[in-house]
């Protein structure tokens, strides 16, 4: 039974990691959309209106990021846009690593090292993914 729960936890972690990698390019717009949705809903808005406002502003953030990358005059500015897009994915990777460290019962000092390693790995992977996706969209 313990082995079954360990395998289930590892399978869930694999699914979350795969989802995190596939959603790397839209981590920032999704974060913005969810934050705006929660703010609007907690401010007394209807759930439908809050959802529409969150989706609209999240989509605008994605388009603004694509435009900022496309019109960046230098490679350094385009890398800054990639950094801004990949940063929320790195933070989410850190928290995913923290959750995994609680599941596999790592000792307390190693939790931050394990979580930071996963966060940095996901940040670098997402940076490369975002750079590749945005570079492909620039050539269109």
Protein Blocks (a to p, Z undefined) as FASTA:
>chain_A
ZZmmmmmmmmmmmmmmmmmmmmmmmmmmmmmmmmmmmmmmmnopafklmmmmmmmmmmmm
mmmmmmmmmmpmbfklmmmmmmmmmmmmmmmmmmmmmmmmmmnopafklmmmmmmmmmmm
mmmmmmmmmmmmmmmmmmZZ
